[in-house]
Amino acid sequence: MDYNSMLLNALQWARQAGAVQLGHFRQGNLDIRTKATEADVVTIADRESERLIIDGIHAAYPGHAILSEESGEEAGSGSGWRWIIDPLDGTTNYSQGLPLFSVSIALEHDGQVVTGVVYAPYTDELFHAVRGEGAFLNGRPISVAGKERLAECVVSTGFPVDKHQTADNNLDNVSRIMPQVRGLRRLGSAAIDICYVAAGFLDGYWELNLHRWDVAAAELILAEAGGVSSRFRPDRGEAVVAGSPKIHDSLKSLLSATAPL
């Protein structure tokens, strides 16, 4: 099946949403609100970006289901198509005026992600993939780095929004991994983290308690770039570890599969 016409729409929506975000960025009056915790914020740019993308899907594919961070699940006509949207991944960065944030749009067909787009508006980095056709950054092919030892690697991680409520907050993993690697970073957008692994800018990544919309597009891009991702915890949301095949395995061996005591 040809998914490329759907890809073109997703690319257009991602760029349009990015323009909305840049229009509000560092301008004040973001109408910042909290959700589950004080660390879980949403802005006017999240809401406007989501509305733009959902309106585009409704117009082009009225029977398709939608899963989006702010609006939740919207059932389709049973056709097997579902769009998975994070309209603004990295909202904390965005609300602080920090430039690493992104738009993430994935398309599932019969439960399998077939198209993924991640756009970082401030850096104008547009990642995309169609299943079986490779991964690209601004139209150029990308692939994961070829490092084989953790000591050579720069990796990234993140921390769950409930980090102040539980000791199950990833610090145990950080304490084991940080001495083993060349560098550890915390970028603040899971979609960018995974795409940077796909492009070889990072060598690996892990994080607890993510959601499907955070990772659906980026994981396809990573896979098409020759990378691997999996889950290292069954009980902490989407607990993702990613890297080239060897670095993925090395990181996963250090990650706790259970909550710390």
Backbone as CSV, one residue per row, in Angstrom:
resi,resn,N_x,N_y,N_z,CA_x,CA_y,CA_z,C_x,C_y,C_z
1,MET,0.848,-1.203,0.000,0.000,0.000,0.000,0.882,1.251,0.000
2,ASP,0.470,2.282,-0.714,1.236,3.516,-0.801,0.828,4.457,0.325
3,TYR,1.740,4.666,1.267,1.459,5.544,2.399,1.970,6.970,2.165
4,ASN,2.552,7.215,0.996,3.268,8.480,0.825,2.354,9.695,0.752
5,SER,1.129,9.536,0.242,0.221,10.681,0.249,-0.160,11.050,1.683
6,MET,-0.304,10.044,2.547,-0.570,10.313,3.953,0.636,10.952,4.626
7,LEU,1.831,10.501,4.252,3.045,11.133,4.758,3.089,12.611,4.397
8,LEU,2.766,12.949,3.165,2.806,14.357,2.751,1.875,15.209,3.589
9,ASN,0.696,14.682,3.897,-0.218,15.422,4.770,0.378,15.597,6.158
10,ALA,0.955,14.523,6.710,1.543,14.608,8.047,2.695,15.604,8.083
11,LEU,3.513,15.619,7.046,4.600,16.598,6.976,4.053,18.021,6.965
12,GLN,2.997,18.229,6.208,2.391,19.564,6.139,1.819,19.976,7.492
13,TRP,1.089,19.069,8.138,0.506,19.402,9.441,1.590,19.680,10.479
14,ALA,2.674,18.905,10.440,3.756,19.109,11.397,4.386,20.492,11.218
15,ARG,4.627,20.877,9.978,5.207,22.205,9.743,4.236,23.314,10.144
16,GLN,2.955,23.133,9.866,1.968,24.135,10.253,1.873,24.261,11.772
17,ALA,1.870,23.130,12.457,1.840,23.167,13.918,3.107,23.819,14.467
18,GLY,4.245,23.513,13.846,5.485,24.147,14.261,5.447,25.659,14.107
19,ALA,4.818,26.126,13.045,4.699,27.578,12.848,3.849,28.203,13.949
20,VAL,2.788,27.514,14.346,1.971,27.992,15.468,2.823,28.117,16.727
21,GLN,3.624,27.101,16.986,4.451,27.110,18.190,5.486,28.225,18.165
22,LEU,6.127,28.422,17.034,7.107,29.497,16.934,6.446,30.863,17.092
23,GLY,5.187,30.976,16.671,4.473,32.234,16.816,4.246,32.634,18.262
24,HIS,4.113,31.652,19.146,3.915,31.926,20.573,5.209,31.888,21.371
25,PHE,6.269,31.297,20.804,7.468,30.994,21.581,8.162,32.253,22.083
26,ARG,8.437,32.274,23.372,9.115,33.381,24.053,8.353,34.698,23.952
27,GLN,7.048,34.609,23.744,6.237,35.808,23.616,5.435,36.123,24.880
28,GLY,5.474,35.218,25.885,4.644,35.406,27.075,3.205,35.031,26.779
29,ASN,2.361,35.128,27.790,0.922,34.859,27.637,0.658,33.484,27.023
30,LEU,1.333,32.460,27.553,1.163,31.107,27.027,-0.034,30.392,27.638
31,ASP,-0.700,31.021,28.593,-1.857,30.407,29.253,-1.471,29.025,29.782
32,ILE,-0.412,28.994,30.595,0.127,27.733,31.108,-0.803,27.169,32.177
33,ARG,-1.164,25.905,32.015,-1.996,25.204,32.990,-1.306,23.898,33.366
34,THR,-1.615,23.382,34.563,-1.070,22.102,34.988,-2.118,21.009,34.807
35,LYS,-1.616,19.774,34.664,-2.503,18.616,34.493,-2.359,17.701,35.709
36,ALA,-1.706,16.562,35.567,-1.640,15.588,36.664,-0.833,16.099,37.853
37,THR,0.264,16.820,37.569,1.127,17.337,38.636,1.614,18.724,38.232
38,GLU,2.313,19.383,39.170,2.893,20.691,38.857,3.937,20.604,37.756
39,ALA,4.502,19.416,37.545,5.515,19.222,36.502,4.900,18.917,35.144
40,ASP,3.592,18.735,35.095,2.891,18.317,33.871,2.079,19.504,33.368
41,VAL,2.637,20.239,32.394,2.020,21.508,31.985,1.520,21.441,30.545
42,VAL,0.584,22.327,30.240,0.046,22.467,28.889,-0.090,23.953,28.606
43,THR,0.130,24.357,27.355,0.074,25.760,26.970,-0.928,25.966,25.840
44,ILE,-1.155,27.217,25.515,-2.035,27.540,24.388,-1.486,26.955,23.090
45,ALA,-0.159,26.854,22.983,0.438,26.304,21.760,0.140,24.810,21.624
46,ASP,0.127,24.065,22.747,-0.282,22.655,22.689,-1.687,22.543,22.119
47,ARG,-2.593,23.344,22.660,-4.003,23.227,22.284,-4.231,23.669,20.836
48,GLU,-3.610,24.762,20.416,-3.794,25.224,19.039,-3.159,24.261,18.037
49,SER,-1.985,23.719,18.373,-1.327,22.769,17.476,-2.168,21.507,17.318
50,GLU,-2.698,21.008,18.432,-3.528,19.808,18.366,-4.775,20.047,17.527
51,ARG,-5.411,21.179,17.724,-6.629,21.468,16.956,-6.336,21.527,15.471
52,LEU,-5.225,22.129,15.087,-4.858,22.221,13.673,-4.681,20.825,13.073
53,ILE,-3.953,19.957,13.778,-3.690,18.619,13.241,-4.979,17.800,13.178
54,ILE,-5.766,17.834,14.232,-7.007,17.045,14.251,-7.978,17.540,13.185
55,ASP,-8.074,18.838,13.020,-8.940,19.364,11.958,-8.469,18.883,10.587
56,GLY,-7.156,18.822,10.386,-6.632,18.321,9.120,-6.978,16.862,8.890
57,ILE,-6.881,16.051,9.942,-7.234,14.631,9.824,-8.721,14.476,9.533
58,HIS,-9.557,15.226,10.255,-11.006,15.135,10.019,-11.347,15.464,8.570
59,ALA,-10.675,16.471,8.007,-10.982,16.891,6.639,-10.498,15.873,5.616
60,ALA,-9.313,15.325,5.831,-8.714,14.431,4.831,-9.131,12.971,5.000
61,TYR,-9.334,12.542,6.253,-9.586,11.122,6.549,-10.677,11.008,7.622
62,PRO,-11.899,11.328,7.283,-12.956,11.422,8.309,-13.259,10.117,9.033
63,GLY,-12.863,8.978,8.486,-13.141,7.712,9.148,-12.030,7.220,10.052
64,HIS,-10.911,7.945,10.106,-9.762,7.469,10.857,-9.894,7.762,12.347
65,ALA,-9.430,6.831,13.172,-9.367,7.049,14.617,-8.185,7.959,14.946
66,ILE,-8.235,8.571,16.131,-7.185,9.496,16.567,-6.898,9.246,18.044
67,LEU,-5.621,9.210,18.404,-5.183,9.247,19.796,-4.257,10.445,19.930
68,SER,-4.633,11.402,20.792,-3.842,12.611,20.943,-3.677,12.945,22.418
69,GLU,-2.560,13.573,22.756,-2.232,13.784,24.167,-3.295,14.584,24.904
70,GLU,-3.740,15.683,24.335,-4.646,16.554,25.074,-6.105,16.125,24.942
71,SER,-6.498,15.586,23.810,-7.910,15.245,23.577,-8.236,13.784,23.838
72,GLY,-7.224,12.938,23.965,-7.470,11.531,24.232,-7.833,10.753,22.979
73,GLU,-8.685,9.751,23.158,-9.018,8.797,22.093,-10.289,9.227,21.379
74,GLU,-10.254,9.139,20.059,-11.423,9.409,19.219,-11.607,8.223,18.280
75,ALA,-12.701,7.511,18.441,-12.930,6.302,17.649,-13.165,6.645,16.189
76,GLY,-12.711,5.762,15.313,-12.975,5.915,13.892,-14.100,5.013,13.450
77,SER,-14.132,4.726,12.169,-15.219,3.934,11.591,-14.900,2.442,11.563
78,GLY,-13.806,2.043,12.243,-13.408,0.647,12.203,-12.594,0.272,10.989
79,SER,-11.976,1.260,10.336,-11.234,1.018,9.101,-9.824,0.502,9.342
80,GLY,-9.353,0.522,10.590,-8.008,0.049,10.889,-6.945,1.123,10.878
81,TRP,-7.327,2.375,10.619,-6.377,3.487,10.603,-6.485,4.274,11.910
82,ARG,-5.320,4.651,12.482,-5.323,5.504,13.666,-4.120,6.436,13.632
83,TRP,-4.374,7.711,13.854,-3.325,8.712,13.978,-2.988,8.880,15.457
84,ILE,-1.693,8.959,15.760,-1.216,9.117,17.133,-0.413,10.417,17.189
85,ILE,-0.874,11.354,18.010,-0.372,12.728,17.940,0.133,13.198,19.302
86,ASP,1.324,13.739,19.312,1.756,14.600,20.414,1.972,15.979,19.797
87,PRO,1.028,16.886,20.000,1.105,18.164,19.277,2.283,19.032,19.701
88,LEU,2.742,18.852,20.967,3.910,19.607,21.422,4.615,18.749,22.465
89,ASP,5.638,18.043,22.041,6.414,17.205,22.957,7.575,18.037,23.476
90,GLY,7.655,18.169,24.787,8.654,19.050,25.388,8.029,20.347,25.851
91,THR,6.818,20.266,26.387,6.098,21.483,26.786,6.816,22.237,27.897
92,THR,7.465,21.520,28.821,8.200,22.228,29.879,9.312,23.068,29.278
93,ASN,10.093,22.493,28.350,11.095,23.289,27.640,10.454,24.505,26.988
94,TYR,9.381,24.250,26.260,8.707,25.313,25.517,8.256,26.435,26.447
95,SER,7.638,26.079,27.553,7.093,27.082,28.473,8.191,27.898,29.146
96,GLN,9.402,27.336,29.212,10.545,28.037,29.809,11.309,28.887,28.798
97,GLY,10.976,28.742,27.509,11.728,29.430,26.472,12.945,28.668,25.992
98,LEU,12.994,27.358,26.291,14.102,26.521,25.824,13.747,25.919,24.467
99,PRO,14.688,25.832,23.536,14.332,25.603,22.132,14.128,24.160,21.698
100,LEU,14.295,23.177,22.578,14.102,21.784,22.161,12.682,21.335,22.484
101,PHE,11.846,21.318,21.461,10.472,20.833,21.550,10.092,20.364,20.154
102,SER,9.002,19.598,20.050,8.711,18.978,18.761,7.231,18.684,18.584
103,VAL,6.880,18.401,17.340,5.566,17.893,16.942,5.774,16.443,16.524
104,SER,4.923,15.539,17.006,5.058,14.125,16.653,3.735,13.615,16.095
105,ILE,3.784,13.041,14.891,2.588,12.507,14.227,2.920,11.126,13.679
106,ALA,2.183,10.112,14.125,2.344,8.753,13.614,1.023,8.273,13.038
107,LEU,1.111,7.369,12.080,-0.076,6.735,11.500,0.045,5.232,11.654
108,GLU,-0.959,4.634,12.302,-1.050,3.188,12.433,-2.015,2.620,11.402
109,HIS,-1.693,1.452,10.884,-2.610,0.705,10.030,-2.686,-0.714,10.565
110,ASP,-3.874,-1.108,10.997,-4.088,-2.433,11.588,-3.100,-2.711,12.718
111,GLY,-2.893,-1.688,13.567,-2.073,-1.842,14.757,-0.584,-1.676,14.567
112,GLN,-0.134,-1.428,13.361,1.298,-1.263,13.082,1.557,0.154,12.588
113,VAL,2.545,0.839,13.190,2.888,2.184,12.737,3.546,2.093,11.366
114,VAL,3.013,2.831,10.402,3.515,2.768,9.028,4.137,4.076,8.564
115,THR,3.832,5.158,9.260,4.381,6.464,8.907,4.678,7.225,10.191
116,GLY,5.816,7.899,10.237,6.160,8.706,11.397,6.811,10.010,10.988
117,VAL,6.391,11.090,11.641,6.962,12.422,11.401,7.235,13.067,12.756
118,VAL,8.440,13.590,12.935,8.795,14.383,14.113,9.453,15.657,13.614
119,TYR,8.924,16.797,14.042,9.442,18.086,13.581,9.828,18.930,14.786
120,ALA,11.075,19.391,14.814,11.568,20.313,15.831,11.583,21.707,15.217
121,PRO,10.594,22.555,15.514,10.448,23.814,14.777,11.611,24.787,14.948
122,TYR,12.125,24.925,16.154,13.144,25.948,16.390,14.426,25.626,15.638
123,THR,14.799,24.358,15.606,16.006,23.946,14.878,15.715,23.582,13.423
124,ASP,14.449,23.587,13.050,13.990,23.242,11.704,14.522,21.871,11.272
125,GLU,14.389,20.898,12.176,14.786,19.519,11.884,13.526,18.685,11.686
126,LEU,13.351,18.169,10.488,12.165,17.399,10.132,12.579,15.957,9.852
127,PHE,12.215,15.076,10.769,12.487,13.649,10.639,11.249,12.949,10.096
128,HIS,11.462,11.963,9.227,10.302,11.183,8.784,10.719,9.782,8.362
129,ALA,9.748,8.898,8.374,9.962,7.536,7.890,8.642,6.958,7.431
130,VAL,8.703,6.116,6.415,7.619,5.224,6.006,8.155,3.813,6.148
131,ARG,7.368,2.925,6.709,7.846,1.566,6.971,8.416,0.927,5.707
132,GLY,9.644,0.438,5.824,10.306,-0.228,4.717,11.023,0.685,3.750
133,GLU,11.016,2.006,4.010,11.610,2.950,3.056,12.743,3.784,3.636
134,GLY,13.222,3.461,4.839,14.323,4.201,5.427,13.861,5.404,6.231
135,ALA,14.812,6.045,6.896,14.554,7.209,7.744,15.331,8.402,7.217
136,PHE,14.764,9.598,7.425,15.316,10.798,6.804,15.253,11.987,7.758
137,LEU,16.243,12.858,7.641,16.275,14.153,8.321,16.415,15.222,7.256
138,ASN,15.387,16.060,7.154,15.351,17.108,6.126,15.672,16.547,4.745
139,GLY,15.107,15.356,4.479,15.209,14.738,3.167,16.447,13.913,2.920
140,ARG,17.370,13.863,3.880,18.593,13.093,3.698,18.555,11.840,4.568
141,PRO,19.015,10.699,4.051,18.965,9.459,4.829,19.791,9.551,6.109
142,ILE,19.308,8.905,7.163,20.028,8.866,8.430,20.167,7.421,8.887
143,SER,21.149,7.196,9.773,21.322,5.878,10.377,21.946,6.042,11.751
144,VAL,21.758,5.039,12.591,22.300,5.083,13.947,23.820,5.033,13.906
145,ALA,24.440,5.485,15.000,25.892,5.466,15.105,26.399,4.034,15.240
146,GLY,27.672,3.848,14.945,28.247,2.508,14.950,29.056,2.167,16.191
147,LYS,28.956,2.957,17.246,29.746,2.680,18.452,29.316,1.358,19.086
148,GLU,30.287,0.696,19.719,30.004,-0.605,20.319,30.242,-0.641,21.822
149,ARG,30.913,0.386,22.391,31.204,0.385,23.824,30.523,1.569,24.494
150,LEU,29.904,1.322,25.648,29.246,2.406,26.368,30.216,3.525,26.720
151,ALA,31.468,3.197,26.969,32.442,4.216,27.350,32.628,5.277,26.272
152,GLU,32.271,4.968,25.029,32.376,5.929,23.928,31.101,6.737,23.732
153,CYS,30.057,6.394,24.443,28.712,6.857,24.086,28.248,8.082,24.871
154,VAL,27.475,8.907,24.189,26.685,9.961,24.829,25.223,9.527,24.740
155,VAL,24.591,9.415,25.880,23.216,8.930,25.946,22.349,9.961,26.656
156,SER,21.045,9.786,26.540,20.126,10.725,27.177,19.055,9.978,27.946
157,THR,18.395,10.692,28.822,17.309,10.136,29.609,16.333,11.245,29.970
158,GLY,15.331,10.899,30.749,14.361,11.861,31.246,13.803,11.357,32.558
159,PHE,12.934,12.155,33.153,12.390,11.826,34.461,10.874,11.959,34.431
160,PRO,10.160,11.063,35.129,8.696,11.055,35.060,8.084,12.256,35.772
161,VAL,6.873,12.629,35.342,6.228,13.802,35.922,5.852,13.595,37.385
162,ASP,5.811,12.342,37.846,5.510,12.077,39.256,6.776,11.860,40.080
163,LYS,7.903,12.408,39.619,9.202,12.158,40.246,9.270,12.627,41.692
164,HIS,8.468,13.623,42.051,8.476,14.134,43.425,7.567,13.328,44.348
165,GLN,6.801,12.391,43.780,5.854,11.612,44.564,6.328,10.197,44.833
166,THR,7.389,9.764,44.180,7.827,8.376,44.280,9.340,8.279,44.120
167,ALA,9.925,7.302,44.803,11.353,7.015,44.605,11.601,6.281,43.300
168,ASP,10.530,5.843,42.636,10.639,5.156,41.349,10.739,6.219,40.253
169,ASN,11.844,6.971,40.267,11.956,8.190,39.462,13.151,8.191,38.517
170,ASN,13.791,7.029,38.338,14.883,6.850,37.372,16.264,7.176,37.931
171,LEU,16.362,7.696,39.144,17.680,8.031,39.674,18.534,6.796,39.916
172,ASP,17.890,5.670,40.202,18.668,4.442,40.382,19.360,4.042,39.074
173,ASN,18.646,4.186,37.957,19.250,3.874,36.659,20.359,4.861,36.307
174,VAL,20.135,6.132,36.579,21.155,7.149,36.309,22.437,6.828,37.064
175,SER,22.317,6.426,38.320,23.507,6.163,39.136,24.323,4.998,38.588
176,ARG,23.655,4.035,37.938,24.382,2.912,37.355,24.985,3.244,35.999
177,ILE,24.256,4.021,35.190,24.675,4.243,33.806,25.665,5.397,33.667
178,MET,25.489,6.468,34.421,26.325,7.649,34.217,27.823,7.347,34.308
179,PRO,28.294,6.522,35.259,29.738,6.250,35.288,30.235,5.418,34.108
180,GLN,29.331,4.794,33.376,29.714,3.885,32.299,29.822,4.558,30.935
181,VAL,29.338,5.816,30.807,29.236,6.453,29.500,30.104,7.701,29.417
182,ARG,30.343,8.157,28.189,31.124,9.381,27.981,30.355,10.604,28.469
183,GLY,29.044,10.620,28.219,28.242,11.759,28.645,26.787,11.370,28.773
184,LEU,26.076,12.090,29.649,24.650,11.872,29.869,23.930,13.202,29.689
185,ARG,22.875,13.203,28.901,22.119,14.414,28.613,20.650,14.229,28.974
186,ARG,19.967,15.365,29.222,18.528,15.355,29.458,17.954,16.459,28.583
187,LEU,17.379,16.076,27.426,16.959,17.055,26.419,15.543,17.575,26.643
188,GLY,14.646,16.744,27.150,13.314,17.224,27.483,12.239,16.953,26.467
189,SER,12.545,16.242,25.388,11.535,15.824,24.411,11.880,14.405,23.991
190,ALA,11.044,13.444,24.385,11.326,12.041,24.069,11.409,11.816,22.568
191,ALA,10.536,12.471,21.817,10.551,12.291,20.361,11.883,12.755,19.768
192,ILE,12.404,13.882,20.248,13.707,14.348,19.764,14.809,13.409,20.210
193,ASP,14.784,12.973,21.471,15.785,12.029,21.963,15.905,10.828,21.026
194,ILE,14.780,10.198,20.730,14.804,8.972,19.926,15.239,9.267,18.491
195,CYS,14.779,10.392,17.933,15.205,10.761,16.580,16.693,11.095,16.535
196,TYR,17.217,11.687,17.602,18.655,11.967,17.645,19.457,10.673,17.734
197,VAL,18.924,9.652,18.384,19.567,8.339,18.339,19.523,7.801,16.905
198,ALA,18.376,7.955,16.246,18.246,7.486,14.863,19.271,8.145,13.944
199,ALA,19.563,9.418,14.189,20.492,10.158,13.336,21.944,10.011,13.756
200,GLY,22.204,9.328,14.880,23.573,9.167,15.354,24.101,10.323,16.174
201,PHE,23.250,11.306,16.501,23.687,12.433,17.346,23.792,11.999,18.801
202,LEU,22.933,11.081,19.206,23.026,10.387,20.488,23.230,8.908,20.199
203,ASP,23.787,8.214,21.168,24.044,6.782,20.992,22.991,5.906,21.654
204,GLY,22.283,6.442,22.630,21.252,5.671,23.306,20.360,6.571,24.131
205,TYR,19.269,5.991,24.612,18.261,6.764,25.361,17.412,5.796,26.152
206,TRP,16.994,6.230,27.336,15.983,5.480,28.075,15.132,6.458,28.896
207,GLU,13.911,6.031,29.196,13.032,6.849,30.049,11.853,6.011,30.522
208,LEU,11.387,6.324,31.714,10.218,5.687,32.323,8.946,6.489,32.069
209,ASN,7.825,5.783,32.087,6.510,6.413,32.228,6.154,7.361,31.096
210,LEU,6.551,7.003,29.885,6.132,7.753,28.711,4.759,7.253,28.259
211,HIS,4.245,7.871,27.197,2.953,7.494,26.628,3.134,7.156,25.156
212,ARG,2.120,6.508,24.605,2.198,6.076,23.207,2.467,7.254,22.281
213,TRP,1.848,8.391,22.542,2.009,9.546,21.639,3.417,10.127,21.708
214,ASP,4.150,9.884,22.802,5.520,10.383,22.902,6.465,9.670,21.942
215,VAL,6.199,8.386,21.669,7.215,7.539,21.042,6.812,6.896,19.723
216,ALA,5.535,6.911,19.369,5.075,6.119,18.218,5.791,6.500,16.929
217,ALA,5.849,7.778,16.611,6.500,8.208,15.368,8.002,8.003,15.437
218,ALA,8.604,8.394,16.552,10.061,8.348,16.665,10.588,6.920,16.633
219,GLU,9.850,5.974,17.211,10.334,4.590,17.199,10.351,4.009,15.786
220,LEU,9.399,4.387,14.941,9.473,3.941,13.547,10.685,4.557,12.860
221,ILE,10.931,5.830,13.083,12.095,6.497,12.493,13.377,5.810,12.940
222,LEU,13.461,5.480,14.231,14.625,4.772,14.748,14.790,3.408,14.082
223,ALA,13.714,2.639,13.990,13.802,1.311,13.386,14.251,1.391,11.933
224,GLU,13.724,2.380,11.203,14.097,2.530,9.800,15.533,3.025,9.638
225,ALA,16.097,3.597,10.722,17.499,4.026,10.700,18.436,2.939,11.196
226,GLY,17.915,1.738,11.449,18.747,0.626,11.874,18.860,0.456,13.371
227,GLY,18.056,1.196,14.130,18.102,1.118,15.578,17.089,0.151,16.154
228,VAL,17.149,0.011,17.466,16.288,-0.908,18.201,15.724,-0.181,19.408
229,SER,14.449,-0.432,19.707,13.853,0.051,20.949,13.023,-1.065,21.554
230,SER,12.932,-1.044,22.874,12.127,-2.033,23.573,11.677,-1.449,24.902
231,ARG,10.988,-2.268,25.694,10.498,-1.845,27.004,11.277,-2.587,28.087
232,PHE,11.724,-1.845,29.112,12.490,-2.485,30.174,11.710,-2.602,31.471
233,ARG,10.502,-2.022,31.527,9.627,-2.174,32.686,8.209,-2.439,32.190
234,PRO,7.505,-3.443,32.764,6.136,-3.719,32.340,5.092,-2.900,33.071
235,ASP,5.515,-2.155,34.103,4.577,-1.540,35.043,4.734,-0.033,35.160
236,ARG,5.447,0.594,34.226,5.741,2.027,34.367,5.518,2.724,33.039
237,GLY,4.270,2.587,32.513,3.930,3.213,31.244,4.786,2.663,30.120
238,GLU,5.103,3.528,29.176,6.016,3.169,28.085,7.439,3.428,28.595
239,ALA,8.061,2.393,29.140,9.420,2.494,29.679,10.387,2.085,28.566
240,VAL,10.897,3.059,27.844,11.591,2.840,26.575,13.096,2.868,26.759
241,VAL,13.782,1.941,26.097,15.227,1.998,25.932,15.508,1.871,24.439
242,ALA,16.434,2.694,23.943,16.668,2.772,22.496,18.148,2.955,22.212
243,GLY,18.561,2.455,21.044,19.938,2.642,20.611,20.215,1.808,19.374
244,SER,21.477,1.802,18.943,21.885,0.801,17.965,21.706,-0.558,18.628
245,PRO,21.670,-1.649,17.860,21.421,-2.947,18.503,22.355,-3.243,19.670
246,LYS,23.653,-2.998,19.523,24.593,-3.328,20.603,24.429,-2.402,21.793
247,ILE,24.284,-1.112,21.552,24.164,-0.164,22.661,22.817,-0.325,23.356
248,HIS,21.767,-0.590,22.609,20.476,-0.898,23.225,20.632,-2.033,24.235
249,ASP,21.301,-3.118,23.834,21.446,-4.272,24.707,22.296,-3.938,25.929
250,SER,23.350,-3.151,25.723,24.217,-2.775,26.845,23.472,-1.911,27.849
251,LEU,22.710,-0.940,27.362,21.923,-0.095,28.266,20.870,-0.917,29.006
252,LYS,20.166,-1.753,28.269,19.080,-2.519,28.878,19.592,-3.415,29.996
253,SER,20.794,-3.929,29.840,21.355,-4.809,30.869,21.604,-4.074,32.181
254,LEU,21.710,-2.741,32.130,21.955,-1.942,33.326,20.690,-1.375,33.942
255,LEU,19.573,-1.434,33.228,18.337,-0.821,33.691,17.572,-1.774,34.601
256,SER,16.975,-1.218,35.646,16.207,-2.032,36.565,14.868,-2.409,35.945
257,ALA,14.521,-3.698,36.045,13.247,-4.180,35.529,12.128,-4.088,36.560
258,THR,12.465,-3.603,37.758,11.474,-3.447,38.836,11.692,-2.128,39.535
259,ALA,10.721,-1.709,40.319,10.834,-0.475,41.087,11.929,-0.633,42.152
260,PRO,12.666,0.448,42.453,13.703,0.357,43.498,13.055,0.115,44.859
261,LEU,13.770,-0.579,45.708,13.269,-0.861,47.062,13.343,0.383,47.931
